[in-house]
Amino acid sequence: MVTFFVILIALLGGCALSVQSSVNGRLGAAAGVLGTAWLTFVLGAVISILLVLFVQPPQELTLLDAPKWQLTGAFFGVCYIVVMVFAVPRVGIAAATVAVISGQLAMSLLIDNFAWLGNDQIALDPKRWAAIALLLGAMVFVYLGNRKFERRAAS
């Protein structure tokens, strides 16, 4: 039951990311990519600070005690936001999202398979290879759908 709940929360988080990407993409097209990314992180920082101060229970480590390499995760969040703000107005929310998810899945499978970054090893089996193939197929179909729309809009 816990696994189902965690997967449901992750699914809802993915829905929120698509909405965020769409909103940020529109804002970025009008107000600029870097300004939109800055706004996202400033508001995110304010909300995070409030959550840390008023909601989070005490932890065994502080950010100052954590291994420094683990702090690089913030850099990757910035990369994601900037890429999506840039890509969404140019290729659409679906194409940008499926491309990001394809890259995310590929890297996740490599991290699992080789137990990188201190994670448990989960072998790359035929079911995981099938997941890659299906996601690549989704990316192709979304791309072809975009091209069909672009041709119709141009005529």
C-alpha contacts under 8 A as a table, 3 or more apart, distances in Angstrom:
res1	aa1	res2	aa2	distance
1	M	4	F	5.19
1	M	5	F	6.34
2	V	5	F	5.07
2	V	6	V	6.16
3	T	6	V	5.12
3	T	7	I	6.13
4	F	7	I	5.15
4	F	8	L	6.06
5	F	8	L	5.02
5	F	9	I	6.19
6	V	9	I	5.12
6	V	10	A	6.18
7	I	10	A	4.97
7	I	11	L	6.06
8	L	11	L	5.00
8	L	12	L	6.22
9	I	12	L	5.06
9	I	13	G	6.09
10	A	13	G	4.86
10	A	14	G	6.21
11	L	14	G	5.05
11	L	15	C	6.37
12	L	15	C	4.93
12	L	16	A	6.23
13	G	16	A	4.99
13	G	17	L	6.23
14	G	17	L	5.00
14	G	18	S	6.37
15	C	18	S	5.23
15	C	19	V	6.41
16	A	19	V	5.12
16	A	20	Q	6.03
17	L	20	Q	4.90
17	L	21	S	5.94
18	S	21	S	5.02
18	S	22	S	6.13
18	S	93	I	7.21
18	S	97	T	7.03
19	V	22	S	5.13
19	V	23	V	6.17
20	Q	23	V	5.21
20	Q	24	N	5.85
21	S	24	N	5.11
21	S	25	G	5.71
21	S	81	I	7.71
21	S	84	M	5.92
21	S	85	V	6.54
21	S	88	V	7.04
21	S	93	I	7.03
22	S	25	G	5.09
22	S	26	R	6.34
22	S	88	V	6.71
22	S	93	I	5.96
23	V	26	R	5.36
23	V	27	L	6.24
24	N	27	L	4.96
24	N	28	G	5.72
24	N	36	T	6.57
24	N	37	A	7.94
24	N	84	M	7.82
24	N	85	V	5.56
25	G	28	G	4.98
25	G	29	A	6.13
25	G	84	M	6.68
25	G	85	V	4.33
25	G	86	F	6.69
25	G	87	A	7.37
25	G	88	V	5.11
25	G	89	P	5.56
26	R	29	A	5.25
26	R	30	A	6.55
26	R	85	V	7.83
26	R	88	V	7.76
26	R	89	P	6.46
27	L	30	A	5.23
27	L	31	A	5.69
27	L	32	G	7.31
27	L	36	T	6.55
28	G	31	A	5.13
28	G	32	G	4.50
28	G	33	V	4.54
28	G	34	L	7.70
28	G	35	G	7.45
28	G	36	T	5.40
28	G	85	V	5.59
28	G	86	F	7.02
29	A	32	G	5.84
29	A	33	V	6.96
29	A	85	V	7.76
29	A	86	F	7.71
29	A	89	P	6.29
31	A	35	G	6.73
31	A	36	T	6.78
32	G	35	G	5.46
32	G	36	T	6.14
33	V	36	T	5.33
33	V	37	A	6.25
33	V	82	V	6.54
33	V	85	V	5.78
33	V	86	F	6.00
34	L	37	A	4.99
34	L	38	W	6.02
34	L	82	V	6.91
35	G	38	W	4.99
35	G	39	L	6.17
36	T	39	L	5.09
36	T	40	T	6.20
36	T	85	V	7.47
37	A	40	T	5.09
37	A	41	F	6.34
37	A	78	V	7.48
37	A	81	I	6.13
37	A	82	V	5.94
37	A	85	V	7.38
38	W	41	F	5.27
38	W	42	V	6.10
39	L	42	V	5.16
39	L	43	L	6.11
40	T	43	L	5.50
40	T	44	G	5.93
41	F	44	G	4.77
41	F	45	A	5.81
42	V	45	A	5.07
42	V	46	V	6.32
43	L	46	V	5.15
43	L	47	I	6.26
44	G	47	I	5.19
44	G	48	S	5.94
45	A	48	S	4.99
45	A	49	I	6.00
46	V	49	I	5.22
46	V	50	L	6.34
47	I	50	L	5.19
47	I	51	L	6.22
48	S	51	L	5.03
48	S	52	V	6.08
49	I	52	V	5.10
49	I	53	L	6.07
50	L	53	L	5.16
50	L	54	F	5.95
50	L	55	V	7.72
51	L	54	F	5.33
51	L	55	V	4.98
51	L	56	Q	6.26
52	V	55	V	5.81
52	V	56	Q	4.98
53	L	56	Q	6.80
59	Q	62	T	6.89
61	L	64	L	7.86
61	L	65	D	5.70
61	L	66	A	6.28
62	T	65	D	5.17
62	T	66	A	6.34
63	L	66	A	5.22
63	L	71	L	7.89
66	A	70	Q	7.03
66	A	71	L	7.75
67	P	70	Q	5.66
67	P	71	L	7.38
68	K	71	L	5.40
68	K	72	T	7.48
69	W	72	T	5.64
70	Q	73	G	6.15
71	L	74	A	6.34
72	T	75	F	5.35
72	T	76	F	7.03
73	G	76	F	5.29
73	G	77	G	6.60
74	A	77	G	5.10
74	A	78	V	6.50
75	F	78	V	5.22
75	F	79	C	6.42
76	F	79	C	4.95
76	F	80	Y	6.24
77	G	80	Y	5.11
77	G	81	I	6.33
78	V	81	I	5.26
78	V	82	V	6.16
79	C	82	V	5.30
79	C	83	V	6.02
80	Y	83	V	5.23
80	Y	84	M	6.14
81	I	84	M	5.26
81	I	85	V	6.05
82	V	85	V	5.21
82	V	86	F	6.12
83	V	86	F	5.18
83	V	87	A	5.91
84	M	87	A	5.00
84	M	88	V	5.70
84	M	96	A	6.77
84	M	97	T	7.94
85	V	88	V	5.93
85	V	89	P	7.46
86	F	89	P	6.73
86	F	90	R	7.28
87	A	90	R	5.28
87	A	91	V	5.98
87	A	92	G	7.27
87	A	96	A	6.03
88	V	91	V	5.51
88	V	92	G	4.63
88	V	93	I	5.05
88	V	95	A	7.92
88	V	96	A	5.83
89	P	92	G	5.73
89	P	93	I	7.71
91	V	95	A	5.99
91	V	96	A	6.35
91	V	146	N	7.76
92	G	95	A	5.64
92	G	96	A	6.17
93	I	96	A	5.28
93	I	97	T	5.86
94	A	97	T	5.12
94	A	98	V	5.99
94	A	142	V	6.89
95	A	98	V	5.33
95	A	99	A	6.07
95	A	139	M	6.94
95	A	142	V	5.93
95	A	143	Y	6.29
95	A	146	N	7.81
96	A	99	A	5.22
96	A	100	V	6.19
97	T	100	V	5.10
97	T	101	I	6.02
98	V	101	I	4.97
98	V	102	S	5.93
98	V	135	L	7.75
98	V	138	A	7.39
98	V	139	M	5.80
98	V	142	V	7.95
99	A	102	S	5.06
99	A	103	G	6.33
99	A	139	M	6.55
100	V	103	G	5.18
100	V	104	Q	6.01
101	I	104	Q	4.79
101	I	105	L	5.91
102	S	105	L	5.15
102	S	106	A	6.12
102	S	132	I	7.60
102	S	135	L	6.31
102	S	136	L	6.88
102	S	139	M	7.79
103	G	106	A	5.15
103	G	107	M	6.15
104	Q	107	M	5.33
104	Q	108	S	5.93
105	L	108	S	4.97
105	L	109	L	6.05
105	L	132	I	7.34
106	A	109	L	5.29
106	A	110	L	6.39
106	A	132	I	7.12
107	M	110	L	5.05
107	M	111	I	6.09
108	S	111	I	5.04
108	S	112	D	6.09
109	L	112	D	5.06
109	L	113	N	5.90
109	L	124	L	6.76
109	L	128	R	7.66
110	L	113	N	5.03
110	L	114	F	6.01
110	L	115	A	7.97
110	L	116	W	7.92
110	L	124	L	7.91
111	I	114	F	5.49
111	I	115	A	5.47
111	I	116	W	4.90
111	I	117	L	7.32
111	I	119	N	7.42
112	D	115	A	5.05
112	D	116	W	6.90
112	D	119	N	6.77
112	D	120	D	6.64
112	D	121	Q	5.14
112	D	122	I	4.96
112	D	123	A	6.82
112	D	124	L	7.79
113	N	121	Q	5.50
113	N	122	I	5.15
113	N	123	A	4.67
113	N	124	L	5.55
114	F	121	Q	6.16
114	F	122	I	7.87
114	F	123	A	7.85
115	A	118	G	6.29
115	A	119	N	5.03
115	A	120	D	5.35
115	A	121	Q	4.43
115	A	122	I	7.37
116	W	119	N	5.92
124	L	128	R	5.86
124	L	129	W	6.90
125	D	128	R	5.40
125	D	129	W	6.37
126	P	129	W	4.95
126	P	130	A	6.11
127	K	130	A	5.00
127	K	131	A	6.33
128	R	131	A	4.94
128	R	132	I	6.46
129	W	132	I	5.14
129	W	133	A	6.35
130	A	133	A	4.99
130	A	134	L	6.09
131	A	134	L	5.16
131	A	135	L	6.12
132	I	135	L	5.22
132	I	136	L	6.11
133	A	136	L	5.12
133	A	137	G	6.12
134	L	137	G	4.93
134	L	138	A	6.20
135	L	138	A	4.89
135	L	139	M	6.23
136	L	139	M	4.99
136	L	140	V	6.31
137	G	140	V	5.09
137	G	141	F	6.26
138	A	141	F	5.14
138	A	142	V	6.10
139	M	142	V	5.21
139	M	143	Y	6.09
140	V	143	Y	5.10
140	V	144	L	6.10
141	F	144	L	5.05
141	F	145	G	6.01
142	V	145	G	5.01
142	V	146	N	6.19
143	Y	146	N	5.07
143	Y	147	R	6.30
144	L	147	R	5.07
144	L	148	K	6.23
145	G	148	K	5.15
145	G	149	F	6.31
146	N	149	F	5.07
146	N	150	E	6.11
147	R	150	E	4.95
147	R	151	R	6.13
148	K	151	R	5.24
148	K	152	R	6.26
149	F	152	R	5.12
149	F	153	A	6.06
150	E	153	A	5.06
150	E	154	A	6.08
151	R	154	A	5.14
151	R	155	S	6.44
152	R	155	S	5.39
